[in-house]
Amino acid sequence: MTIETLRHFFAWAAVINYAMLILWFALHLGTHGWLVGLSQRFFSVSAENYDSISLKAMFFFKLSIWLFFIGPYLALRIMG
């Protein structure tokens, strides 16, 4: 496996994961009331707690994308 192949892998993985993050955010905005009602029914979570958990999870996912995909991509880009 060459550096070029790894660089393409990390670049496409970052793009795909960012697309999933944007889709998650759009679904969060578009179906917020329904998702809050669903979480209240199954887990008895308040709307404020649901928002807090959801936004923290989005932040963790974004941080993971930077740590596991964009960071190695940039390192490979610098290497050659």
N, C-alpha and C positions, 0 to 999 in steps of 0.2 A: 504494500500500500504506500503510495507516494504522498508527499506533503500536499501536492495539488489536490489529490483525491480527498484527503482529510479536510482540507480547507473548504472544498465544495460541500462535503458532508455537514460540517459545522455551520456553514452559511445557510444551507437549505433547512437544516434542523431549526436554526434560529428563526427563519422566516415562517416556517410552519407553526412553531410554538407561539410566535407573536400573533399569527392569525387566529390561533385558538384563544389567546388572551383577549384579543379584540372581540371575538365572537362571544366569549364569556361576559365581557363588559357590556356588549350590546344587549345580550339576553337579560343581564342584571337590570339594565335601564328599562328595557321594553316590557318585561314581565315581572317587575318588582313586586307589585301587589299580590300577584298570584303565587310567587315564590315565597313571600313572607307568610301568606295564609297556609301554604303547604307545610312550611317548616313549623309553624305554630301548631298545626294539627298533629304532625308526627313527633316533633321533638319538644314541644311547648317552649319555643324560643321567642322572645319578644322581638319586635321590629328593630329596635336599636341594637340588640345583640346580634340579630341576623346580619344587619349592615356591617357591624364591626367585624364579625367573623368572615364575611364575604370579602370585604376590602382587605383584611389582613391576608387572606388566602391569595387574593390577586397580587398583592405586594410580594408575598413569598414566591409565587410562580414567576413573577417578573424578575425577581432577584435570582432565582434558579436559572432562568434563561441566560442572564448575564454571566453567571458564574460558570455554567456548564457548556454553553454554546458560543456566546459572543467573546468571552475571555479567551478560550482556546483558539477561536478563529483569528482574533487579533494577534495572538502570540505566533500562530503559524504564518500570518501575513507579514509580521516583522521578520521572522526567520528567513523567509525567502519566498 
